[in-house]
């Protein structure tokens, strides 16, 4: 198995995690860490035994085979476009870009260059979501809450692109049809962009999804609930727990169905390691990645529609 040269662009919290995962993958040599902060790049390169620390990501062209881009979201388009055009395979952390036009251009560049472009929607690899795919069947209503205390990380984009995209991707990957209509509202609280958002999405199948997201909440909460004709399914990401309430035939002589309850406590797993391994596998086999550019585009299209509805409702 030929050795592949990897690099991580962005040495913040997420870039640090990616670098650690790459350093543990067999057949991968961590060639470089790139960050505009030279000290931060050098520190991470030393920790993960990367060969070089750079402040200019453009120097990676011709010297690496694949990269993770974990820089601020507002830089994703510029960096990903440059890497793809340089012939480098890219794992691009969310958001795919800051605008739909940029996301479409990235998808086109990836297609034109023949490079792997995997979008970093990490929840796809969450053990709870992996298990959910075996259970969810033609849901009729979905309710999501993704709440987090305020941090400065991610505030170069609004909360839709910072946090809501996680749930949009999960729902789009499980929904049996395309979105048909959107209602949305957003509120600025601590930053100059939307910090709290709610979207109600109606799909062509009749499915309704109600999504509430905040990055100014007093505590973390990440839950998603599915209601379908035969069951109610609740996933608590934080507790790593899936609860299933199934409808069963009525007991003898009874009028109404009975309900059986099941709780599945999941192992912690390592979604990021699974994501990185899936990306490396796609690079080696030259196959479609687990989360394609088209998957990312669907999320960006829906995000854009949500933000248009916010503006139509008089929001900034």
C-alpha positions, 0 to 999 in steps of 0.5 A: 500500500503506497504511502500518502502524504497528508496535511491539515490546514487550520491548527485550531481545535478541529484541525488539531483533532484531524491531525491527531487522527491522520497521525494514527492512520496506517499508510499516511504520513502527516507531511505538514500543518498549515496555519497563519499563526506560525507558533500554533502551526509549529506546536501542532506539527511537533505534537503530531510529528508532522514534517513541516509547519507552514503559514502559507497553505499554497506551498502544499501544492505538489507536496501532499496528496490529500488535505483536511481544511479546518480553517474558518468557514469564511476561508473554505472556498478560497483554500479548497478551490486552490487545493483541488485545482492543484490536484489535491484531494480534499476533506472540507470541514463544514460549512462547505462555503459561505454562499451557495454560489461558492459551493456550486463552484467548488463542486464544479472544480472538484468534478472538473479536476477529478479529485475527491471532495468530501464534506465534513458532515461529521454526524453521518458517522455518529453511532446514533445516526448510523443506528438510526438509518436501520430504524427510520422508515418514512417519517412524518415529523422530525424535531431537532434541538441543537443548542450550545453555549457561546464561544467565539469559534465559528462566529465568522458565519451565522448559526445556520452555517455554524450549527444547523447544517449538521441537522439539515444534512442528517434530515436530508439524508433520511428524508424520502423526498426533496424540500417543498417549502420553508418557514424560518426566523432568526435572531441576532443576540451576541454577534452581528449575524444570526445566533438563534434560528428556527426553521420549519421545512415541509418536504414533498412527501408531507414530512415536516421538520422543525429545527431549532438551533442556538449558539447562545444557550445556557447549556449544550443540548443535541437531540433529534426525534422522529415520528413515523406511523409505527414508532417514535424514535428519540436520539440524544447525541450527548447521552449517546442514547436511542429510545424507540417506542413502537406501536404493536397490535392491541391485546386480546379484547383491547381497543387500542394498540400497545406501546413497547419501549426499547432503549439502546445505549451506544458505545462512544465510538470515534466519528472523526476517526471514521470520517478520516478513514472513509476519506482516505479510503475514497482517495485510495480507491478513487471512489465517491466519498461518504459525503459527496459535494452534491450532499454538501450542495443540498445542505447549502441550497436548503441553508440559503433558502432558510436565510432567504426566508429569514430576510423575507420575514424582516430579519437581517 
